[in-house]
């Protein structure tokens, strides 16, 4: 979480934990992914408890696990997102766990108000900040011609959907598109860490 103590440590621990747990799991299914994220939450929380300097550290996460040929299980906590580009249109798969999404919209605030509201960056859920974790789960079938993007809000929080869509639609290698997205986020003055992963079906 940007600005929180130990945020970099929390994100690295969460990534390593999910990867390690899934690597030794006998099953590659939704249950394995959700269990891995829950275990990552426990590890981050335990680390923060052991070191007073890391108290309150946490991280958002979005993770994809291939469960079949081009079938993906997606788990998310916080405001890191998964998107799919299909036929030139970019659509969000995940739903943010933020004050804006879970409170502001239910209060009927319009989009202009939400974009400038002082609570707009407040998360309602994150990995490592409590023993109770609400993980959002989604199942996605990627078809030929589709492209999935996983990103932190250092990208999608500052670069417009139109600009992201244009970059993703370029006839370029995936790594080149990732670099272009990160460059666009820096150019837009992103104040946060920027993470982008692109997935193309076989």
C-alpha positions as a Markdown table, in Angstrom:
| # | Residue | x | y | z |
|---|---|---|---|---|
| 1 | Unk | 0.0 | 0.0 | 0.0 |
| 2 | Unk | 1.5 | 3.3 | -1.1 |
| 3 | Unk | 2.8 | 5.3 | 1.8 |
| 4 | Unk | 2.2 | 2.6 | 4.4 |
| 5 | Unk | 5.2 | 1.3 | 6.4 |
| 6 | Unk | 6.7 | -1.8 | 5.0 |
| 7 | Unk | 4.5 | -1.8 | 1.9 |
| 8 | Unk | 7.3 | -3.0 | -0.3 |
| 9 | Unk | 8.0 | -5.8 | 2.2 |
| 10 | Unk | 4.3 | -6.7 | 2.4 |
| 11 | Unk | 4.0 | -6.9 | -1.4 |
| 12 | Unk | 7.1 | -9.1 | -1.9 |
| 13 | Unk | 6.1 | -11.4 | 1.0 |
| 14 | Unk | 2.6 | -11.8 | -0.5 |
| 15 | Unk | 3.9 | -12.5 | -4.0 |
| 16 | Unk | 6.5 | -15.0 | -2.8 |
| 17 | Unk | 3.9 | -16.7 | -0.5 |
| 18 | Unk | 1.3 | -17.2 | -3.2 |
| 19 | Unk | 3.9 | -18.4 | -5.7 |
| 20 | Unk | 5.4 | -20.9 | -3.2 |
| 21 | Unk | 2.1 | -22.2 | -2.0 |
| 22 | Unk | 0.7 | -22.8 | -5.5 |
| 23 | Unk | 3.9 | -24.4 | -6.7 |
| 24 | Unk | 3.6 | -27.1 | -4.1 |
| 25 | Unk | -0.2 | -27.5 | -4.3 |
| 26 | Unk | -1.4 | -30.8 | -5.7 |
| 27 | Unk | -4.4 | -29.0 | -7.3 |
| 28 | Unk | -4.5 | -26.0 | -9.7 |
| 29 | Unk | -8.0 | -24.8 | -9.0 |
| 30 | Unk | -9.9 | -21.9 | -7.5 |
| 31 | Unk | -9.7 | -23.3 | -4.0 |
| 32 | Unk | -5.9 | -23.5 | -4.2 |
| 33 | Unk | -5.6 | -19.9 | -5.3 |
| 34 | Unk | -7.9 | -18.6 | -2.6 |
| 35 | Unk | -6.1 | -20.7 | 0.0 |
| 36 | Unk | -2.7 | -19.2 | -1.2 |
| 37 | Unk | -4.0 | -15.7 | -0.8 |
| 38 | Unk | -5.4 | -16.4 | 2.6 |
| 39 | Unk | -2.0 | -17.9 | 3.7 |
| 40 | Unk | -0.2 | -14.8 | 2.3 |
| 41 | Unk | -2.5 | -12.7 | 4.4 |
| 42 | Unk | -1.5 | -14.7 | 7.5 |
| 43 | Unk | 2.2 | -14.4 | 6.7 |
| 44 | Unk | 2.1 | -10.7 | 6.2 |
| 45 | Unk | 0.1 | -10.2 | 9.3 |
| 46 | Unk | 2.5 | -12.4 | 11.3 |
| 47 | Unk | 5.6 | -10.5 | 10.0 |
| 48 | Unk | 4.1 | -7.1 | 11.0 |
| 49 | Unk | 3.3 | -8.5 | 14.4 |
| 50 | Unk | 6.9 | -9.6 | 14.9 |
| 51 | Unk | 8.5 | -6.2 | 13.9 |
| 52 | Unk | 7.0 | -3.0 | 15.4 |
| 53 | Unk | 8.6 | -1.0 | 12.5 |
| 54 | Unk | 6.3 | -2.9 | 10.1 |
| 55 | Unk | 3.1 | -2.5 | 12.1 |
| 56 | Unk | 0.2 | -1.7 | 9.8 |
| 57 | Unk | 2.0 | -2.8 | 6.6 |
| 58 | Unk | -0.2 | -4.3 | 3.9 |
| 59 | Unk | -0.6 | -4.8 | 0.2 |
| 60 | Unk | -3.3 | -5.1 | -2.5 |
| 61 | Unk | -3.1 | -8.2 | -4.8 |
| 62 | Unk | -4.5 | -9.5 | -8.0 |
| 63 | Unk | -3.5 | -13.0 | -9.0 |
| 64 | Unk | -4.3 | -15.3 | -11.9 |
| 65 | Unk | -4.0 | -19.1 | -12.0 |
| 66 | Unk | -4.4 | -21.2 | -15.1 |
| 67 | Unk | -6.9 | -23.9 | -14.2 |
| 68 | Unk | -7.4 | -25.4 | -17.6 |
| 69 | Unk | -6.5 | -24.6 | -21.2 |
| 70 | Unk | -6.9 | -20.8 | -21.3 |
| 71 | Unk | -9.2 | -20.9 | -18.2 |
| 72 | Unk | -8.1 | -18.6 | -15.5 |
| 73 | Unk | -9.1 | -18.2 | -11.8 |
| 74 | Unk | -8.7 | -14.6 | -10.6 |
| 75 | Unk | -8.4 | -13.5 | -7.0 |
| 76 | Unk | -8.2 | -9.9 | -5.9 |
| 77 | Unk | -8.0 | -7.9 | -2.7 |
| 78 | Unk | -8.0 | -4.1 | -2.7 |
| 79 | Unk | -7.8 | -2.1 | -5.8 |
| 80 | Unk | -5.3 | -4.0 | -8.0 |
| 81 | Unk | -7.3 | -5.0 | -11.1 |
| 82 | Unk | -7.7 | -7.5 | -13.9 |
| 83 | Unk | -8.9 | -6.4 | -17.3 |
| 84 | Unk | -9.7 | -8.1 | -20.6 |
| 85 | Unk | -9.2 | -6.5 | -24.0 |
| 86 | Unk | -11.6 | -8.1 | -26.5 |
| 87 | Unk | -12.4 | -6.8 | -30.0 |
| 88 | Unk | -10.8 | -3.5 | -29.2 |
| 89 | Unk | -12.7 | -2.9 | -26.0 |
| 90 | Unk | -11.2 | -2.9 | -22.5 |
| 91 | Unk | -13.4 | -4.2 | -19.7 |
| 92 | Unk | -12.7 | -4.6 | -16.0 |
| 93 | Unk | -13.0 | -8.1 | -14.6 |
| 94 | Unk | -12.4 | -7.2 | -10.9 |
| 95 | Unk | -14.3 | -4.8 | -8.6 |
| 96 | Unk | -12.3 | -2.6 | -6.3 |
| 97 | Unk | -12.5 | -2.9 | -2.6 |
| 98 | Unk | -12.5 | 0.8 | -1.9 |
| 99 | Unk | -14.6 | 3.4 | -0.2 |
| 100 | Unk | -15.5 | 4.8 | -3.6 |
| 101 | Unk | -16.8 | 1.5 | -4.9 |
| 102 | Unk | -18.4 | 0.1 | -1.7 |
| 103 | Unk | -19.7 | 3.3 | 0.0 |
| 104 | Unk | -19.5 | 6.3 | -2.3 |
| 105 | Unk | -21.5 | 4.8 | -5.1 |
| 106 | Unk | -24.1 | 3.4 | -2.8 |
| 107 | Unk | -24.6 | 6.9 | -1.5 |
| 108 | Unk | -25.4 | 8.1 | -5.0 |
| 109 | Unk | -22.4 | 10.3 | -5.4 |
| 110 | Unk | -21.8 | 11.2 | -9.1 |
| 111 | Unk | -18.5 | 10.3 | -10.9 |
| 112 | Unk | -17.1 | 13.8 | -10.7 |
| 113 | Unk | -17.6 | 13.9 | -6.9 |
| 114 | Unk | -16.1 | 10.5 | -6.5 |
| 115 | Unk | -13.0 | 11.4 | -8.5 |
| 116 | Unk | -12.2 | 14.3 | -6.2 |
| 117 | Unk | -13.6 | 12.9 | -2.9 |
| 118 | Unk | -11.1 | 12.9 | 0.0 |
| 119 | Unk | -11.8 | 9.2 | 0.7 |
| 120 | Unk | -11.2 | 8.2 | -3.0 |
| 121 | Unk | -8.0 | 6.4 | -2.2 |
| 122 | Unk | -9.2 | 4.6 | 0.9 |
| 123 | Unk | -9.1 | 0.8 | 0.7 |
| 124 | Unk | -11.8 | -1.3 | 2.5 |
| 125 | Unk | -9.7 | -4.4 | 2.3 |
| 126 | Unk | -6.0 | -5.3 | 2.0 |
| 127 | Unk | -3.7 | -8.3 | 2.5 |
| 128 | Unk | -2.0 | -8.2 | 5.9 |
| 129 | Unk | -4.0 | -5.7 | 7.8 |
| 130 | Unk | -6.4 | -8.1 | 9.6 |
| 131 | Unk | -7.2 | -11.7 | 10.3 |
| 132 | Unk | -10.5 | -11.5 | 8.3 |
| 133 | Unk | -9.9 | -11.3 | 4.6 |
| 134 | Unk | -12.6 | -10.9 | 1.9 |
| 135 | Unk | -11.2 | -12.2 | -1.4 |
| 136 | Unk | -13.0 | -11.5 | -4.6 |
| 137 | Unk | -13.0 | -14.4 | -7.0 |
| 138 | Unk | -13.7 | -14.5 | -10.8 |
| 139 | Unk | -13.5 | -17.2 | -13.5 |
| 140 | Unk | -12.4 | -16.1 | -16.9 |
| 141 | Unk | -12.1 | -18.0 | -20.2 |
| 142 | Unk | -9.6 | -16.4 | -22.5 |
| 143 | Unk | -10.3 | -16.9 | -26.1 |
| 144 | Unk | -7.9 | -16.4 | -29.1 |
| 145 | Unk | -7.6 | -12.8 | -29.8 |
| 146 | Unk | -8.2 | -11.7 | -26.2 |
| 147 | Unk | -5.6 | -10.1 | -23.9 |
| 148 | Unk | -5.7 | -10.0 | -20.1 |
| 149 | Unk | -4.0 | -7.2 | -18.1 |
| 150 | Unk | -3.3 | -7.3 | -14.4 |
| 151 | Unk | -2.3 | -4.0 | -13.0 |
| 152 | Unk | -1.8 | -1.9 | -9.8 |
| 153 | Unk | -3.4 | 1.4 | -9.4 |
| 154 | Unk | -0.2 | 3.1 | -10.3 |
| 155 | Unk | -1.3 | 2.4 | -13.8 |
| 156 | Unk | -5.1 | 2.3 | -14.0 |
| 157 | Unk | -5.4 | 5.0 | -11.4 |
| 158 | Unk | -3.7 | 7.6 | -13.6 |
| 159 | Unk | -3.8 | 6.5 | -17.2 |
| 160 | Unk | -7.1 | 6.7 | -19.0 |
| 161 | Unk | -9.0 | 3.7 | -20.3 |
| 162 | Unk | -8.7 | 5.1 | -23.8 |
| 163 | Unk | -4.9 | 5.4 | -23.5 |
| 164 | Unk | -4.5 | 1.9 | -22.1 |
| 165 | Unk | -6.7 | 0.5 | -24.8 |
| 166 | Unk | -4.7 | 2.2 | -27.5 |
| 167 | Unk | -1.4 | 0.8 | -26.2 |
| 168 | Unk | -2.8 | -2.7 | -25.8 |
| 169 | Unk | -4.1 | -2.6 | -29.3 |
| 170 | Unk | -0.7 | -1.9 | -30.9 |
| 171 | Unk | 0.9 | -4.5 | -33.1 |
| 172 | Unk | 3.8 | -5.1 | -30.6 |
| 173 | Unk | 5.3 | -7.8 | -28.3 |
| 174 | Unk | 3.7 | -8.1 | -24.9 |
| 175 | Unk | 6.9 | -6.9 | -23.1 |
| 176 | Unk | 7.0 | -3.8 | -25.4 |
| 177 | Unk | 3.3 | -3.0 | -24.5 |
| 178 | Unk | 4.1 | -3.4 | -20.8 |
| 179 | Unk | 7.0 | -0.9 | -21.1 |
| 180 | Unk | 4.8 | 1.5 | -23.0 |
| 181 | Unk | 2.1 | 1.3 | -20.3 |
| 182 | Unk | 4.6 | 2.0 | -17.5 |
| 183 | Unk | 6.1 | 4.9 | -19.5 |
| 184 | Unk | 2.6 | 6.3 | -19.9 |
| 185 | Unk | 2.0 | 6.1 | -16.2 |
| 186 | Unk | 5.2 | 7.8 | -15.4 |
| 187 | Unk | 4.4 | 10.5 | -17.9 |
| 188 | Unk | 1.0 | 11.0 | -16.3 |
| 189 | Unk | 2.8 | 11.6 | -13.0 |
| 190 | Unk | 1.9 | 8.3 | -11.3 |
| 191 | Unk | 2.6 | 8.8 | -7.5 |
| 192 | Unk | 2.5 | 5.0 | -6.8 |
| 193 | Unk | 4.2 | 1.8 | -7.7 |
| 194 | Unk | 3.4 | 0.6 | -11.2 |
| 195 | Unk | 2.9 | -3.1 | -12.0 |
| 196 | Unk | 1.6 | -4.5 | -15.3 |
| 197 | Unk | 1.3 | -8.1 | -16.4 |
| 198 | Unk | -0.1 | -9.1 | -19.8 |
| 199 | Unk | -1.5 | -12.6 | -20.6 |
| 200 | Unk | -2.3 | -13.9 | -24.1 |
| 201 | Unk | -4.1 | -17.2 | -24.6 |
| 202 | Unk | -2.2 | -20.0 | -26.5 |
